[in-house]
Amino acid sequence: MTKILLLSDTHSHLDDVILKYANQADEIWHAGDIGDISITDQLSKIKPLRAVFGNIDNAVIQQEFPLNNRFMCEGVDVLITHIGGYPPKYNPRTRLAIHENPPKLFICGHSHILKVMMDKKYKVLHMNPGACGKHGFHQVRTMLRFEIEGEDIKNLEVIELGKR
């Protein structure tokens, strides 16, 4: 079993509450708009980190992390990108990737809107953890945590971090 902390849109903000949850995870996944490389440097010292760059991220972050990150976590095929849309309103790049080879779990950030939903057409679970940073239009900072055990995604929990 792998315990995942999923966050996005830190926009250079990391606080003790985020770090507390990071310490409880087995892996940390970041869906872009990191803001400053020091954020991922801190997170990767705590637990293994998988991340993608977002539209605000500079060349340093873009050299460190890919636009798309596709990998297996136990028996779950995962695709993470920053700007991806959601079922069935994917952006063209994401729509093509999901149509050609659907992952079991598709993760993106960007919208600052927490959303978890199933794409019934492709049997893909979509997750957007919202934004855990303080920059943006969101009112409440959020993250997700869940577990992957074999091929199962379970024990999904929304973490509210308070007002931005």
ZAVEXRO-641731 format. One record per residue (C-alpha): x negated, y, z negated; residue in three letters. Coordinates in steps of 0.1 Angstrom, whole numbers. Example, Ala and Ser with C-alpha at 12.3 -4.5 7.8 and 13.67 -1.06 7.14 Angstrom:
REM ZAVEXRO-641731
x;y;z;residuo
-123;-45;-78;ala
-137;-11;-71;ser
REM end
This chain:
REM ZAVEXRO-641731
x;y;z;residuo
0;0;0;met
-12;35;9;thr
1;66;-8;lys
2;96;15;ile
3;133;7;leu
15;151;39;leu
11;189;41;leu
10;216;67;ser
7;253;72;asp
-16;260;43;thr
-27;292;60;his
-59;293;38;ser
-39;287;6;his
-47;259;-18;leu
-37;259;-55;asp
-39;236;-85;asp
-4;221;-79;val
-14;210;-44;ile
-46;196;-57;leu
-28;177;-85;lys
-7;159;-59;tyr
-38;154;-37;ala
-55;136;-65;asn
-25;112;-68;gln
-26;102;-32;ala
-48;76;-14;asp
-49;97;18;glu
-41;133;26;ile
-27;142;60;trp
-26;179;72;his
-4;188;102;ala
-23;220;112;gly
-25;257;105;asp
-52;250;80;ile
-64;287;80;gly
-99;283;67;asp
-123;253;68;ile
-128;256;31;ser
-93;241;26;ile
-101;209;44;thr
-136;208;28;asp
-119;208;-6;gln
-93;183;3;leu
-117;158;19;ser
-138;158;-13;lys
-108;146;-32;ile
-94;118;-9;lys
-98;107;28;pro
-83;134;50;leu
-67;132;85;arg
-59;165;101;ala
-51;184;133;val
-58;220;142;phe
-29;245;145;gly
-23;276;165;asn
-39;299;139;ile
-70;278;134;asp
-103;292;146;asn
-130;275;167;ala
-147;260;136;val
-116;241;127;ile
-109;232;163;gln
-143;216;165;gln
-137;197;133;glu
-102;184;140;phe
-83;173;172;pro
-51;187;187;leu
-35;152;184;asn
-45;126;159;asn
-32;91;166;arg
-41;62;143;phe
-29;31;125;met
-22;33;88;cys
-18;-3;77;glu
9;-15;103;gly
23;19;111;val
13;37;144;asp
11;74;135;val
9;105;158;leu
2;139;142;ile
1;172;161;thr
8;208;150;his
33;220;175;ile
55;191;186;gly
92;199;182;gly
116;173;168;tyr
141;147;182;pro
153;152;208;pro
138;187;212;lys
102;178;216;tyr
78;201;234;asn
68;188;269;pro
34;174;258;arg
50;155;229;thr
80;143;248;arg
56;127;274;leu
35;110;247;ala
65;97;229;ile
82;85;261;his
51;67;273;glu
40;51;240;asn
63;59;210;pro
46;58;176;pro
65;46;146;lys
58;79;128;leu
56;113;145;phe
44;142;123;ile
41;179;131;cys
41;212;113;gly
43;247;128;his
80;255;121;ser
76;259;83;his
109;240;82;ile
110;208;62;leu
126;181;84;lys
127;143;83;val
149;126;109;met
150;94;130;met
148;95;168;asp
172;67;175;lys
164;66;212;lys
127;58;207;tyr
129;44;171;lys
104;71;159;val
106;86;124;leu
99;123;126;his
85;142;96;met
77;179;92;asn
66;187;56;pro
74;224;59;gly
48;248;47;ala
28;247;15;cys
10;280;21;gly
22;314;11;lys
22;330;46;his
53;328;68;gly
90;331;67;phe
98;301;46;his
112;308;11;gln
101;276;-7;val
67;260;-3;arg
71;222;4;thr
51;190;10;met
60;154;14;leu
47;122;-1;arg
54;87;8;phe
40;52;9;glu
31;29;37;ile
31;-8;30;glu
24;-30;59;gly
49;-18;86;glu
72;-1;61;asp
74;36;53;ile
90;40;19;lys
95;61;-13;asn
96;94;6;leu
97;123;-17;glu
101;161;-11;val
77;181;-33;ile
89;217;-38;glu
60;240;-49;leu
82;270;-57;gly
87;304;-40;lys
60;316;-16;arg
REM end
